[in-house]
Amino acid sequence: MVVSATSRPGGGRGSGDPGGPPPPSGAGRGRATARLSVRLRRVGLPYLLILPALVLELLVHLIPMVIGIGMSFIKLTQFYIRNWSAAPSAGWSNYHLAVDFNGPVGRALLHSFFVTITFTVVTVALSWFLGMAGAVLMQGEFRGRGFLRALFLVPYALPVYAGVITWSFLLQRESGLINHVLVDQLHLFSDKPFWLIGQNSFFSIIVVSLWRWWPFAFLVLMAGLQNIPQDLYEASAIDGAGWTRQLRKITLPMLRPVNQVLVLVLFLWTFNDFNTPYVLFGKTAPQEADLISIHIYQSSFVTWNFGTGSAMSVLLLLFLLLVTAVYLLITSRRRSDA
C-alpha cells in the first residue's frame, strides 16, 4: 500500500523539504526590527540625553574659544570692530608683543602673572586649611552643629556680586566698617588706611577670595570625611593613637583622592577668577592686585586692542592646560606607586 505525502502525520510537507512553503519572512523581519529598535534605544538614549548639554557647551565655550584664537592673529582694534574682515593680519606679532618681557606690554603681563601666581597659591592654601579645620571640627557631635554647617556655607551660597559689593562697602576708607572698628573703636591705626588701593589691595583681594572659596573646600572635605569608616578611628584609639596621629595616619591618607581633585579645582577657579577683582576694584585694578584676568580685560576693553588681549587669553589657556596635565600626571603616578 502506497502512502501519499499528504497523508503523513503533520498534515503536509515539512518546512525543511525543498518543496515546502517558505518561512514566514514578515514575522522574522518584524522581530529583527524590534531588536534593532531596542538596541538603538538602549545605545542612543544616553547620547540623546546629553545632547542639550553638548550643544550649550559648544555655544558657550568651544565656539567663543575658536573665535578668540582667530582674533589673536589679526590686528583687531576699535577701528575694525564693526568689520572684522577688514582688520589686517597680525601673524604672530600679538604673541611676540605679549611675551616680549623687555617691552611695556610683556613686562606688565609678566608682573600680572607673578601677582596672580602668588595670589592663587596663598588663597588655595588658606582655603584648604580653613576647609580642613572646619570639616574636622564639624565631625564631632555637639549642639548647634547643623546651624554652624549652614552658616559656614553662606558665603558659597551667596551671589558673587552681592557678596563682593558688600565687601567693597566694608573696605571703604572713610565710611567702611573695617576702618571704623580698627581705627575708631580699637585704635589699632593712627590713620585710616586705604584697603582698595596701594599695597593693602593685595591683602584685600586675598581676604575676599578666601571668604568666597573656603566654604567650597569645607563642603567637599566634610563629604570626604563622612566616607571614612569610624572603625579605623576606634581601632587606632584603642592602640593609643591621639588626634594628631589619627589625622596624619588615617584622615589625610584617606582624603588624598578628594584633595587631589579639590586642589586642582580651587587652583583653576582662583587663577581664572574675574568677578571678584572686577567688582571689588572696577575696570582698573591697582598694580599690587593686578590679576591676570582683569589685566587681559584691560588690554582688550580699555585699550581696545582685542588682538593682543586674545593672544594673552590663548597663552593663559595654554598655561592652565600645561599645569593641569602636569598635575594629573604627577598625581596618577603617585596613585600607581601607592
CORSUL-V888074 format. One record per run of one state. SS is the DSSP state (a for helix, b for strand, c for the rest). FROM is the first residue (numbers start at 1). LEN is the number of residues. If there is no record, write none. Layout:
BEGIN
[[SS;FROM;LEN] [SS;FROM;LEN]]
END
This chain:
BEGIN
[[c;1;4] [a;5;3] [c;8;17] [a;25;47] [c;72;2] [b;74;1] [c;75;2] [b;77;1] [c;78;6] [a;84;3] [c;87;2] [b;89;1] [c;90;3] [a;93;7] [c;100;4] [a;104;34] [c;138;7] [a;145;8] [c;153;1] [a;154;4] [c;158;2] [a;160;11] [c;171;6] [a;177;9] [c;186;14] [a;200;26] [c;226;4] [a;230;9] [c;239;4] [a;243;12] [c;255;1] [a;256;16] [c;272;3] [a;275;7] [c;282;5] [a;287;3] [c;290;2] [a;292;11] [c;303;2] [b;305;1] [a;306;32] [c;338;1]]
END
